[in-house]
Amino acid sequence: IVVTVVIVIVVTVVIVIVVTVVIAVIVVIVAIVVIVVIVVIAVLIAVIVVRIMAILCIVIVVVIVVTVVTVALFLISFFLHYSDFDLSLVFVFVFVLVVV
């Protein structure tokens, strides 16, 4: 009877230890997976944000360039049509714009 009780106790303790270790391992694995997922998501978000920023910068530059060119063309056509400005002034204007 004593031997049976000891065996039962030992088996119970072993089972408890094994279960505890398994649970601990599972918790650690889940924690690692969660951390990895969070890091990956953070990196993806950072990459997406950087790309959006780059695209926005490109768009802003393009808009500025187009606006400047449009205004320049409008001013040139205005000068040519509605006043007696010399053509040299227009060329100087264009040259200054290109240099700037």
N, C-alpha and C positions, 0 to 999 in steps of 0.2 A: 504493500500500500504506500509506504514511504517513498519507494522507488518510483512508483507511478506518479505521486504528487510532485516529486522533484522533476521528473521528465516533463510533466504538464507545465510546471513553472518555467523550466528552461525553454521549452518550446514556445510558451507564451512570450517570454522575454525576447527570444530570438525573433519571433514574428513582429513584436512591437518595434524592435530595433530596425528590422528590415523595412517595415512599413514607414517608420520615421525617416530612414535614410532615403527611401524611394521618394517620399513626399518632399524631402529637402532637395533632392536632385531635381525633381520636377519643378519646384519653386524656382530654383537657381536657373534652370533652362528657360522657364517662362520669363524670368526677369531679364536674362540675356537677350532673348528674342525681342521682348518689349523694347529694351534699350536700343538694340540694333534697328528695329523698325522706326523708333523715334528719330534716331540719327539719320537714317536713310530719308525719312520724310523731311527732316530739317534741311538736309543737303539738297533734296529736290526743290523744296520751297526756295532755298537760297539761289539755286541755279535759275529757276523760273523768274524770280525777282530780278536777278542780274540781267537775264535776257530781256525782260520787259523794260528795264531801265535803258538797256542798250538800244532797243527798238524805239523807245520814247526819245532818246537823244538823237537818233538818226532822223526820226520824224520831225523833231523840232528844228534840226539843222536844215533839212530839206525845205520845211515851211519857210524858214528865214531866208534861205537862198532864193526860193521861188518868189517870195514877197519882194525882196530887194530887186531881183531881175525885172519883175512886173512893174514895180514903181519906176525903175530906171527907164524901161521901154516906154512907159506912159509919159514920163517927163520928157524923154527925147522926142516922142511923137508930138507932144504938146508944144515943145520948143519949135519943132520943124513946121508945124501947121499954123500956130497962132502968133508967131513973132518973127522978127527979122534977125534973130541970132545967127551969128556966123557958124558954119559947120565945124570950125576948129574948136569952138566951145564945147560942142557935143562930143567930139572926139576926146577932148581933155576930160570931160565928165566921165565918159566910158572908161578911159584909161585909169582915172582915179578909182572908179568902182572896182575895176579888175585888180588893181594893186591892193586895194583895201580887202 
